[in-house]
Amino acid sequence: MAQDLPSDGRGLRPVPLSNTDEEDAIIANRPDHPAATHQTGKASSHGPPLQRLASIQSLRAAAALSVVAYHVAGEPLVIGAAGVDVFFVISGFVIGLITVAKPPAPVAFAYDRATRVLPLYWFFTALLVATKLLAPDLLPNIPRDAGWFAQSFLLIPAAIPGSTTAFPVLHQGWTLWYEALFYALAVAAIVLAPRRQAMALTAMILALVAAGMALSPEGAIAATYTSPLLVEFLAGYWFAIWRARGGRPGTGLAVNLIAGAVMGLTLAAVHAGSPEGWLRLMVWGVPAIALVIGAVALEDSGQFAERRLLNHLGDASYAIYLSHGIAISVLTLVLRRLDTPLESAIDQPMLGILVVVLSVLAGLAVHALIERPMMDGFRRLRSRLFVPPVRARAAVPYRRPVRQT
């Protein structure tokens, strides 16, 4: 179960995926969530109708597969790490969609964010911590440090004890640091400036990024909270606002954006290696922004075909991401026991594909057996905490109308 995963392209961190409760409501069209609507166009309590976006589901699925493939193949497929940039843009886009018309209640919004992201993350973090405490030899690369364990559970950026490299216990959780910061800033904007939340959120993010440029902080917390990668959230957020106001790039521009994104990522794969900081934003972030805008615009033009398999993989992408590191490690150990070790996925393509497929299947199982029941439970709790009960109206005796003479 050792988490010996390749880096995320900066030589440090694996790539996470994250989707939020409102994101599920919007792109999976689940009517049991307050933010969801049926395809009939029924308005939600948060504003105008929110429609199913097959383009977002497909991007999530493609990003999940690319991340798993990268962690199986290693540096030759380091471009797969750009999947996280796509997900940052998607996160900003979704938050923009659900807050643009009417600011949600801050406490309910925070509850949705926390209960969607944290439970499954805590599950796997607790699994690793328990394994380290009960069978430490199984996880030789995880230090036994109570303070670091606590920081991991609380999503506080911190370096691994005895190292300068920043990771939580579950390595994939490092970008949840960014997600948590963005959600916290969104809540702050709703509370402090409900009528100007977009400008407030933008000002806070740009101020943090500017501080990072000026100070070049090295500590895990300061470096995370002032990273230029926050701009990717902001780009998706403002695209959602522009789109909600009627903005549509059109089919031609959408195709060009997608083509440009693919070309840019291809060139980055060949020439950029593992970019960091502002270079990463330029060579991975900008194509990711173009890809999300282009795909959504293509769907708005009626030119994006919905695929059931991609929708299902998109639903399970968070579970696939959080579980795939452990799945890859277990499969690697099994293959060694079978005297067929996976030395290089590039030189052993069939074996590499098998590990990818089995890791994805494991993630799908986690989604069906663990994640979905968790989500359903927290949704039921949410309905009790934040949705007032429907009160029956008192019966009114029927009275025959009086005929006017």
MARFI-494237 format. One record per residue (C-alpha): x, y, z. Coordinates in steps of 0.1 Angstrom, whole numbers. Example, Ala and Ser with C-alpha at 12.3 -4.5 7.8 and 13.67 -1.06 7.14 Angstrom:
BEGIN
REC      X      Y      Z
REC    123    -45     78
REC    137    -11     71
//
This chain:
BEGIN
REC      X      Y      Z
REC      0      0      0
REC     30     23     -3
REC     21     55    -20
REC     51     56    -44
REC     33     77    -70
REC     50     99    -96
REC     49    136    -92
REC     24    160   -106
REC     48    175   -130
REC     66    197   -105
REC     86    169    -90
REC     65    170    -59
REC     28    162    -59
REC      3    138    -75
REC    -28    152    -91
REC    -62    153    -75
REC    -97    156    -88
REC   -125    171    -70
REC   -162    177    -76
REC   -187    194    -54
REC   -222    187    -44
REC   -236    215    -66
REC   -214    202    -94
REC   -231    168    -92
REC   -265    185    -91
REC   -256    206   -122
REC   -238    181   -144
REC   -254    149   -132
REC   -289    165   -130
REC   -298    149    -97
REC   -332    163    -86
REC   -328    154    -50
REC   -304    183    -44
REC   -318    218    -38
REC   -296    232    -66
REC   -307    206    -92
REC   -334    209   -118
REC   -351    185   -141
REC   -345    189   -178
REC   -379    204   -180
REC   -363    237   -170
REC   -378    240   -136
REC   -360    267   -117
REC   -341    260    -85
REC   -341    279    -53
REC   -307    293    -62
REC   -318    311    -94
REC   -323    302   -130
REC   -324    267   -143
REC   -292    247   -141
REC   -289    223   -170
REC   -270    190   -175
REC   -236    196   -190
REC   -223    165   -208
REC   -192    185   -218
REC   -182    189   -182
REC   -188    152   -174
REC   -167    142   -204
REC   -138    165   -194
REC   -139    151   -158
REC   -138    116   -172
REC   -109    123   -196
REC    -90    141   -168
REC    -95    112   -144
REC    -82     86   -170
REC    -52    108   -179
REC    -43    111   -142
REC    -44     74   -136
REC    -25     67   -168
REC      2     92   -157
REC      6     77   -123
REC     10     43   -140
REC     34     53   -167
REC     53     80   -148
REC     73    109   -164
REC     68     99   -200
REC     31    108   -195
REC     36    138   -173
REC     12    158   -194
REC    -15    138   -176
REC     -8    160   -146
REC    -25    189   -165
REC    -58    172   -156
REC    -57    190   -123
REC    -56    224   -141
REC    -88    214   -160
REC   -104    205   -127
REC    -95    238   -112
REC   -112    256   -141
REC   -142    234   -137
REC   -145    241   -100
REC   -145    278   -106
REC   -170    274   -134
REC   -194    255   -112
REC   -192    278    -83
REC   -199    307   -107
REC   -229    289   -121
REC   -245    283    -87
REC   -239    318    -72
REC   -243    341   -101
REC   -281    346    -99
REC   -286    345    -61
REC   -260    341    -34
REC   -266    308    -15
REC   -269    308     23
REC   -232    308     35
REC   -237    280     60
REC   -255    257     36
REC   -229    265      9
REC   -201    256     33
REC   -219    225     44
REC   -222    214      7
REC   -185    220      1
REC   -173    202     32
REC   -196    172     30
REC   -189    166     -7
REC   -151    168     -5
REC   -141    157     30
REC   -159    124     39
REC   -143    102     12
REC   -109    120     17
REC   -112    114     54
REC   -121     77     48
REC    -89     70     28
REC    -67     92     51
REC    -80     73     81
REC    -74     40     63
REC    -37     49     57
REC    -33     63     93
REC    -48     31    108
REC    -26      9     86
REC      5     29     96
REC     -4     25    133
REC    -13    -12    131
REC     11    -25    104
REC     38      2     99
REC     60    -19     77
REC     33    -18     50
REC     37     20     46
REC     75     27     50
REC     72     60     32
REC     46     75     56
REC     62     89     88
REC     44     83    120
REC     36    118    132
REC      5    128    151
REC      7    165    142
REC     11    158    105
REC    -18    134    106
REC    -40    161    121
REC    -29    186     95
REC    -38    161     68
REC    -73    156     82
REC    -78    194     84
REC    -64    201     50
REC    -37    223     64
REC     -8    225     39
REC     23    210     56
REC     55    194     47
REC     61    157     53
REC     80    154     86
REC    117    153     80
REC    113    166     45
REC    107    199     27
REC     82    183      3
REC     46    192     10
REC     21    164     11
REC     -8    152     32
REC    -10    116     43
REC    -31    107     13
REC     -8    123    -13
REC    -36    131    -37
REC    -51    155    -12
REC    -26    182    -19
REC    -48    201    -44
REC    -77    198    -20
REC    -58    225     -2
REC    -65    248    -32
REC   -101    237    -34
REC   -107    244      3
REC    -91    278      0
REC   -112    287    -30
REC   -144    276    -13
REC   -135    295     18
REC   -129    327     -2
REC   -162    321    -20
REC   -180    319     14
REC   -162    351     26
REC   -173    369     -6
REC   -209    358     -1
REC   -209    370     36
REC   -190    402     31
REC   -203    414     -2
REC   -234    394    -13
REC   -243    420    -40
REC   -207    423    -52
REC   -195    388    -45
REC   -178    383    -79
REC   -157    414    -75
REC   -150    406    -39
REC   -138    371    -47
REC   -117    383    -76
REC   -101    410    -55
REC    -92    385    -28
REC    -77    360    -52
REC    -57    386    -71
REC    -44    401    -39
REC    -32    367    -28
REC    -15    360    -61
REC      1    394    -61
REC     14    388    -26
REC     29    356    -39
REC     46    374    -67
REC     60    400    -44
REC     71    378    -15
REC     79    344    -31
REC     70    325      0
REC     85    291      6
REC     64    277     35
REC     37    252     25
REC      8    273     37
REC     20    306     22
REC     31    290    -10
REC     -3    273    -15
REC    -24    303     -6
REC     -6    326    -29
REC     -1    303    -59
REC     -8    315    -94
REC    -29    283    -99
REC    -57    302    -82
REC    -61    322   -114
REC    -75    290   -130
REC   -104    289   -106
REC   -110    326   -113
REC   -111    320   -151
REC   -137    293   -148
REC   -157    315   -124
REC   -159    345   -147
REC   -167    323   -177
REC   -197    310   -158
REC   -208    346   -151
REC   -203    357   -187
REC   -222    327   -199
REC   -251    333   -175
REC   -254    368   -189
REC   -259    354   -223
REC   -224    351   -236
REC   -218    324   -262
REC   -186    320   -281
REC   -202    301   -310
REC   -194    269   -328
REC   -164    282   -348
REC   -147    297   -319
REC   -154    267   -297
REC   -138    244   -322
REC   -108    267   -324
REC   -104    269   -286
REC   -105    231   -283
REC    -80    227   -312
REC    -57    253   -297
REC    -59    236   -263
REC    -50    202   -277
REC    -22    218   -297
REC     -9    237   -267
REC     -9    206   -244
REC      8    186   -271
REC     36    212   -274
REC     38    213   -236
REC     41    175   -235
REC     70    177   -259
REC     89    208   -247
REC     77    219   -213
REC     85    189   -191
REC     72    195   -156
REC     64    232   -154
REC     59    250   -121
REC     43    282   -109
REC     36    308   -136
REC     50    286   -163
REC     25    259   -154
REC     -3    284   -156
REC      8    295   -190
REC     15    261   -206
REC    -10    239   -188
REC    -35    264   -173
REC    -42    285   -204
REC    -50    254   -225
REC    -71    240   -197
REC    -91    272   -197
REC    -96    271   -234
REC   -106    235   -233
REC   -133    240   -207
REC   -147    271   -225
REC   -145    254   -259
REC   -162    222   -247
REC   -191    240   -229
REC   -195    264   -259
REC   -197    235   -283
REC   -224    219   -262
REC   -243    253   -260
REC   -242    252   -298
REC   -258    217   -299
REC   -227    201   -312
REC   -216    180   -282
REC   -228    144   -281
REC   -235    130   -247
REC   -219     96   -238
REC   -233     75   -211
REC   -199     59   -202
REC   -182     93   -199
REC   -211    105   -177
REC   -206     76   -154
REC   -169     80   -153
REC   -174    117   -146
REC   -197    109   -117
REC   -170     86   -102
REC   -140    107   -110
REC   -134    119    -74
REC   -136     83    -61
REC   -113     71    -89
REC    -88     98    -80
REC    -87     93    -43
REC    -85     55    -46
REC    -63     50    -75
REC    -30     55    -57
REC    -37     27    -33
REC    -51      6    -62
REC    -20     10    -82
REC      2      1    -53
REC    -17    -30    -45
REC    -18    -41    -81
REC     20    -35    -84
REC     26    -57    -54
REC      3    -84    -68
REC     21    -84   -101
REC     55    -87    -83
REC     42   -117    -64
REC     31   -132    -98
REC     66   -127   -112
REC     53   -102   -138
REC     64    -69   -123
REC     54    -37   -141
REC     88    -21   -147
REC     77      4   -174
REC     42     10   -187
REC     57     23   -219
REC     77     -9   -225
REC     49    -31   -212
REC     18    -14   -227
REC     -6    -42   -222
REC      3    -46   -186
REC      1     -9   -181
REC    -33     -7   -196
REC    -45    -36   -174
REC    -34    -17   -143
REC    -51     15   -155
REC    -84     -4   -162
REC    -83    -23   -129
REC    -76     10   -110
REC   -105     27   -127
REC   -128     -3   -119
REC   -117     -1    -83
REC   -126     36    -83
REC   -160     29    -98
REC   -166      3    -70
REC   -156     29    -44
REC   -181     53    -59
REC   -210     29    -59
REC   -203     12    -25
REC   -189     40     -4
REC   -191     75    -20
REC   -227     74    -31
REC   -241     61      2
REC   -221     89     20
REC   -235    115     -3
REC   -270    103      1
REC   -267    104     39
REC   -253    139     40
REC   -281    150     16
REC   -307    137     39
REC   -291    154     68
REC   -289    186     48
REC   -326    185     42
REC   -332    184     79
REC   -307    212     87
REC   -313    238     60
REC   -346    231     42
REC   -377    240     62
REC   -403    213     64
REC   -434    216     42
REC   -463    226     63
REC   -497    212     53
REC   -522    239     46
REC   -554    239     67
REC   -584    224     49
REC   -609    250     37
REC   -645    239     34
REC   -658    241     -1
REC   -684    268     -6
REC   -705    271    -36
REC   -698    304    -53
REC   -727    329    -50
REC   -742    337    -84
REC   -744    374    -91
REC   -778    386   -102
//
